[in-house]
Amino acid sequence: MTRLDRDGQPVSTAYNFRRNREKAAFALRGILQGVVADKKLVPQELLFLDTWLRSQQQLDEGDVVDLLDLIRDILEDGVITDEELSELYALINDVIEYGEASSAELKASINELLGMLNGIVADGKVTEAEFHSLNEWLKDHDHVVNHWPANEIAKRIQHILADGVVDDDELADLQVTLKQMCGNDFEESGTADGGVAEVFSAEVETFDHDGRTMMFTGKFVCGSRDTVRNAAKERGAKVVSNLSKKVDVLVIGTLGSRDWKYTSYGGKIEAALQMQRDGVPLVI
C-alpha cells in the first residue's frame, strides 16, 4: 500500500519519479520563458525562480545548478542590482537557447557510449576487436552520430579505416582520445569515478587574464567556484555566468558533477563545443 503524506501525496519520491522529472523539466523551460517574456527581470521574479528551483528535488540538470549558483551569488549580500538581474536574464536566455532537453533515448545512448569508452580504455589499450566493436555500436546507434563525442569518434574511425588497415599506432592514438573523452584514466587514478572530459581546444602555457571575458563551470580541486572566479577577477578578467559569443574562455573544473546530464560533461560544455564547431573563437 502506498503511504501518503498529509496532503495526500506519496511519501516516497520514487513514485512516478521519471514522469515528474520530465514534467518539471518542461515546466522549468516554461517558467524561464515566462519570467523573461517582457524582456526584463525584477527581484520578485528572481525570488520566485529561486524558491521554485529549490522545491524541485527531482530536477538534477546542470542548468539548474548554474541557475542556483548565480542566484545564490546575487542574494549573498542582500542587494539585488540591475547588473546582477541583467546577468541572470542573460543566463536564463542561454538555458532557453542551448538547454533544449535532449530526448531520453539520446541521453541514455550517449551515457551508454561514455560507459563503453571507459570499459574499452580501462586496461590501458584499445585492441582491434574493441575498435571494431565500437564501430559497430555507432552504426547501431546512428541517432547519436551528430552529437559529441560520437561525431568525433566516428570521424576518427573513418580516417583509420580509409586505407583498409588498422595499425597499432592508430589504435594507440585513438586510446589517448578516448581517455580524454572519458575524463578518467583508471591506470593512473585507480578510481572508476568519472572526471571531466578533456576537450581543451589548445594547450595554454601562458595566460593573460586582463581584459578577457571568462566563464567557469564544474567543480575545482583548488576550491569553490567563487574562489576561482574571484581569483580571475583580481587578475583583471571579466567573469560571467552565462555562455555567449562574447565569452573568450570557458574554464572547466577537473572534478565532474553528478548533476551533469552526461557522465563526463554538462550542458555548458556541450554548448561550448557546438559554438566552436560554428566558428566562435572560444577557448576551452
Helices and strands as residue ranges (DSSP letters): H 17-35, H 43-55, H 62-75, H 82-98, H 104-121, H 128-140, G 142-144, H 150-161, H 168-182, H 186-189, E 213-217, H 225-234, E 238-240, E 249-252, H 267-277
